[in-house]
Amino acid sequence: MIPEANKPLLVVAAGLLAIPVSDCADGFMLDGYPRTLNQAIALQSQLRPKDKIVVIEIDVDPERMIARMVSRLICSKCASVYNSETLKPRTEGICDTCGSTLTRRSDDQEGIIRERSGPSRRRHFCSVVI
């Protein structure tokens, strides 16, 4: 079993190793990571001293965010993203791109989203540009 303190570092290392260096020559973006101080420290330890980190934080009304997330639809084949309220497919439940079935992510449920983003587990939704 991996000690909890080492898990963020392993996630960062695995993620960085999976990206071809040539694809990152001009930088890269991490969407929604890091979310905690430990993850940020682990990320920083994997970067070169000359690397510049830019954090973009987007402050969104929680109720609007939840409404959009519970309305999200994803194609089971090509991963195209739709929204049952704001970006509907031409045919309900069918992907416009490939014709496959649209599904909802198992974690796009109001209770799960509230738990993930609630005040007891405050998280910032941010992107890190390196």
C-alpha positions in Angstrom: 0.0 0.0 0.0 1.3 3.5 -0.9 1.6 5.9 2.0 -1.0 8.8 1.7 1.7 11.4 1.7 3.4 9.9 -1.4 0.2 9.5 -3.5 0.2 13.1 -4.9 3.8 12.8 -6.0 3.1 9.5 -7.7 0.1 11.0 -9.5 2.3 13.9 -10.7 5.1 11.6 -11.8 2.9 9.2 -13.6 1.1 12.1 -15.4 4.3 13.8 -16.4 5.9 10.6 -17.6 2.9 9.8 -19.8 3.3 13.1 -21.7 5.9 13.1 -24.5 8.5 15.8 -23.8 8.2 17.1 -27.4 4.4 17.8 -26.8 5.3 20.1 -23.9 8.1 22.1 -25.4 5.9 25.3 -25.3 4.3 24.4 -22.0 1.2 22.5 -20.9 -2.1 23.0 -19.0 -3.4 21.0 -16.1 -7.1 21.4 -15.7 -8.3 21.0 -12.1 -5.0 20.0 -10.7 -3.4 20.6 -8.3 -6.4 21.0 -5.9 -4.5 20.8 -2.6 -1.3 22.2 -1.1 0.3 18.8 -1.1 -0.5 18.3 -4.7 1.0 21.7 -5.6 4.2 20.9 -3.7 4.5 17.5 -5.4 3.9 19.2 -8.8 6.5 21.9 -8.1 9.1 19.2 -7.1 8.8 17.7 -10.7 9.4 21.0 -12.5 12.6 22.7 -13.4 13.5 25.9 -11.5 13.1 28.0 -14.7 9.5 26.7 -15.3 6.9 29.4 -14.9 3.7 28.5 -13.2 0.5 30.5 -13.9 -2.7 29.7 -11.9 -6.0 30.7 -13.3 -8.9 30.5 -10.8 -12.4 30.8 -12.0 -15.0 31.8 -9.4 -18.3 30.2 -10.4 -21.6 30.4 -8.6 -21.9 26.9 -6.9 -25.6 26.5 -7.9 -24.9 27.3 -11.5 -21.9 24.9 -11.5 -24.0 22.1 -10.1 -26.8 22.7 -12.6 -24.4 22.4 -15.5 -22.6 19.3 -14.2 -25.8 17.3 -13.5 -27.0 18.2 -17.1 -23.7 17.0 -18.7 -24.0 14.3 -21.3 -21.0 12.4 -22.8 -20.8 10.2 -25.8 -19.9 6.7 -24.9 -17.8 6.3 -28.0 -16.1 9.6 -29.1 -16.4 11.4 -25.8 -18.1 14.5 -27.3 -19.7 16.6 -24.5 -23.3 17.9 -24.5 -25.6 19.5 -22.0 -29.3 18.6 -21.7 -30.1 22.2 -20.9 -27.6 24.4 -22.8 -26.0 22.3 -25.6 -28.5 19.7 -26.6 -27.8 17.1 -29.3 -30.0 17.2 -32.4 -31.6 13.9 -31.4 -32.1 13.3 -27.7 -29.7 10.8 -26.3 -27.7 10.4 -29.5 -24.3 11.9 -30.3 -24.3 14.3 -33.3 -20.7 13.4 -34.2 -20.8 9.6 -34.3 -24.4 8.5 -33.6 -23.5 6.6 -30.3 -25.5 6.7 -27.1 -25.0 9.7 -24.7 -24.5 8.9 -21.0 -24.0 10.7 -17.8 -20.8 10.4 -15.7 -21.5 8.4 -12.5 -20.2 11.3 -10.4 -22.4 13.9 -12.1 -25.0 13.6 -9.3 -26.0 16.6 -7.2 -25.1 14.9 -3.9 -21.6 13.8 -5.1 -20.9 17.3 -6.6 -22.0 19.0 -3.4 -19.7 16.7 -1.3 -16.8 17.3 -3.6 -17.1 21.1 -3.6 -18.8 21.9 -0.3 -17.4 24.1 2.4 -16.2 21.2 4.5 -14.0 20.1 1.6 -13.3 23.5 0.0 -11.7 23.0 -3.4 -10.7 25.5 -6.0 -11.5 24.7 -9.6 -8.5 26.0 -11.4 -6.2 25.4 -14.3 -2.4 25.5 -14.0 -0.5 26.7 -17.1 3.2 25.8 -17.2 
